[in-house]
């Protein structure tokens, strides 16, 4: 009888929590076990805004945002999966990536660039984001620089308004912004 129960056990239905755990496990391969990505050009997703994470997964699935790694992963998810994954990661604590604060001259340049570009108009005063707008404060400097460059070149096409802003901003100001934001 015990052997029969053991044989049947794998057939039991997974709970919603077990299903989400299985789906998010693949994420840690790149985004890190404790929310610290293994490659600094990969974004931190722990503690990121749920609405933003959902939109990015949706955009990868639709092909509006390109990635040879993310598109096949996201294409396997249904809307409910993407919403659950986004909610799961948004509930995690934002990790400290141990990045230094920007030097005073870089911070001044970044704040002046923000005054021109208006980053805080969407990303809010402390660059924490909200809902569908991502948190930038404390994100990896390398990822921020890569994302800004991809918007600037239009390689990242899922937000044309960001591309327009990045094109209108000097590369020196973008570098200052990336360093400043990473150190917040």
C-alpha positions as CSV (number, residue, x, y, z in Angstrom):
1,X,0.0,0.0,0.0
2,X,2.8,2.4,0.8
3,X,4.4,1.7,-2.6
4,X,1.2,2.6,-4.3
5,X,0.9,5.9,-2.4
6,X,4.5,6.7,-3.3
7,X,3.8,5.9,-7.0
8,X,0.7,8.1,-7.0
9,X,2.4,11.0,-5.1
10,X,4.0,12.5,-8.2
11,X,0.6,12.6,-9.9
12,X,-0.9,15.0,-7.4
13,X,-1.7,18.5,-8.6
14,X,0.8,21.2,-7.9
15,X,-0.4,24.1,-5.7
16,X,-0.2,27.6,-7.2
17,X,2.8,28.3,-5.1
18,X,4.6,25.2,-6.3
19,X,3.8,26.1,-9.9
20,X,5.2,29.6,-9.6
21,X,8.3,28.3,-7.8
22,X,8.9,26.0,-10.7
23,X,8.5,28.9,-13.3
24,X,10.7,31.4,-11.5
25,X,13.5,28.9,-10.8
26,X,14.8,29.3,-14.4
27,X,15.1,33.1,-13.8
28,X,17.8,32.7,-11.1
29,X,20.2,31.3,-13.7
30,X,20.8,34.8,-15.0
31,X,19.1,37.1,-12.6
32,X,20.8,35.5,-9.6
33,X,19.8,33.3,-6.7
34,X,19.6,36.3,-4.2
35,X,18.5,38.9,-6.7
36,X,22.1,39.7,-7.7
37,X,22.6,39.0,-11.5
38,X,25.6,36.9,-12.5
39,X,26.3,39.4,-15.3
40,X,26.2,43.1,-14.5
41,X,24.5,43.8,-17.9
42,X,21.5,41.7,-16.7
43,X,18.9,43.7,-14.8
44,X,18.0,43.2,-11.2
45,X,14.4,42.0,-11.1
46,X,14.0,41.5,-7.3
47,X,11.9,44.2,-5.8
48,X,11.2,45.7,-9.3
49,X,7.7,47.1,-10.0
50,X,5.2,44.3,-10.8
51,X,3.5,46.2,-13.6
52,X,6.8,46.9,-15.3
53,X,8.0,43.3,-15.0
54,X,4.7,42.0,-16.5
55,X,5.0,44.5,-19.4
56,X,8.6,43.4,-20.1
57,X,7.6,39.7,-20.1
58,X,4.7,40.5,-22.4
59,X,6.9,42.5,-24.7
60,X,9.5,39.7,-24.9
61,X,6.7,37.2,-25.7
62,X,5.3,39.4,-28.4
63,X,8.7,40.2,-29.8
64,X,8.4,43.9,-29.1
65,X,11.5,43.6,-26.9
66,X,14.2,41.5,-28.4
67,X,16.4,39.0,-26.5
68,X,17.6,35.6,-27.8
69,X,17.4,34.4,-24.1
70,X,14.2,36.0,-22.9
71,X,12.0,35.5,-25.9
72,X,11.9,31.7,-25.8
73,X,11.4,31.7,-22.0
74,X,8.6,34.3,-22.1
75,X,6.9,32.7,-25.1
76,X,6.1,29.6,-22.9
77,X,4.1,31.8,-20.4
78,X,0.5,32.7,-20.5
79,X,-0.8,36.1,-19.2
80,X,-1.6,34.6,-15.8
81,X,1.9,33.1,-15.5
82,X,3.5,36.5,-16.4
83,X,1.4,38.3,-13.9
84,X,2.2,35.8,-11.2
85,X,5.9,35.9,-12.0
86,X,5.9,39.7,-11.9
87,X,4.1,39.8,-8.6
88,X,6.5,37.1,-7.1
89,X,9.6,39.2,-8.0
90,X,8.1,42.5,-7.0
91,X,7.6,41.1,-3.4
92,X,11.3,40.2,-3.1
93,X,13.6,42.7,-1.3
94,X,15.7,45.0,-3.5
95,X,19.2,43.7,-3.2
96,X,22.2,45.9,-2.4
97,X,24.6,45.4,-5.4
98,X,27.4,47.2,-3.4
99,X,27.8,49.9,-6.0
100,X,29.6,53.1,-4.9
101,X,27.9,56.5,-4.9
102,X,28.7,58.7,-7.8
103,X,31.4,61.3,-7.2
104,X,30.1,64.8,-6.6
105,X,30.9,66.1,-10.1
106,X,29.2,63.1,-11.7
107,X,26.1,63.4,-9.4
108,X,25.9,67.1,-10.3
109,X,26.0,66.3,-14.0
110,X,23.4,63.6,-13.6
111,X,21.0,65.9,-11.7
112,X,21.5,68.6,-14.4
113,X,20.7,66.0,-17.1
114,X,17.7,64.8,-15.1
115,X,16.5,68.5,-15.1
116,X,16.7,68.5,-18.9
117,X,15.4,65.0,-19.6
118,X,12.8,64.9,-16.8
119,X,13.6,61.3,-15.6
120,X,11.8,62.0,-12.3
121,X,8.6,62.9,-14.2
122,X,8.0,59.1,-14.6
123,X,10.5,57.4,-12.4
124,X,9.6,59.7,-9.4
125,X,11.8,61.8,-7.1
126,X,13.9,59.0,-5.7
127,X,13.9,56.9,-9.0
128,X,11.8,54.2,-7.3
129,X,9.4,54.0,-10.2
130,X,5.7,53.0,-9.7
131,X,3.4,50.5,-11.3
132,X,4.6,50.1,-14.9
133,X,7.5,52.5,-14.5
134,X,10.7,50.7,-13.4
135,X,12.8,51.5,-10.4
136,X,16.2,52.8,-11.5
137,X,17.8,53.5,-8.1
138,X,20.4,50.9,-7.3
139,X,20.1,49.1,-10.6
140,X,23.4,47.8,-12.0
141,X,25.4,50.6,-13.7
142,X,26.4,48.3,-16.5
143,X,22.7,47.4,-17.1
144,X,21.6,51.0,-17.0
145,X,24.3,52.1,-19.5
146,X,23.4,49.2,-21.8
147,X,19.6,49.9,-21.6
148,X,20.2,53.6,-22.3
149,X,22.4,52.8,-25.3
150,X,19.9,50.3,-26.6
151,X,17.1,52.9,-26.3
152,X,19.4,55.5,-28.0
153,X,20.2,53.2,-30.9
154,X,16.5,52.0,-31.0
155,X,17.8,48.4,-30.6
156,X,15.3,48.4,-27.7
157,X,12.1,49.3,-29.5
158,X,9.4,48.6,-26.8
159,X,9.3,52.3,-25.6
160,X,9.8,54.8,-28.4
161,X,9.4,57.7,-26.0
162,X,12.5,56.5,-24.0
163,X,14.4,56.2,-27.3
164,X,13.5,59.8,-28.2
165,X,14.7,61.0,-24.7
166,X,18.0,59.0,-24.9
167,X,18.7,60.3,-28.4
168,X,18.2,63.9,-27.2
169,X,20.7,63.3,-24.3
170,X,24.5,63.4,-24.7
171,X,26.4,60.2,-24.2
172,X,28.3,61.9,-21.4
173,X,25.1,62.8,-19.6
174,X,23.8,59.3,-20.0
175,X,27.0,57.9,-18.5
176,X,26.7,60.2,-15.6
177,X,23.1,59.2,-15.1
178,X,23.9,55.5,-15.1
179,X,26.7,56.0,-12.5
180,X,24.5,58.2,-10.4
181,X,21.5,56.0,-10.4
182,X,23.5,52.9,-9.7
183,X,24.9,54.4,-6.5
184,X,21.5,55.5,-5.1
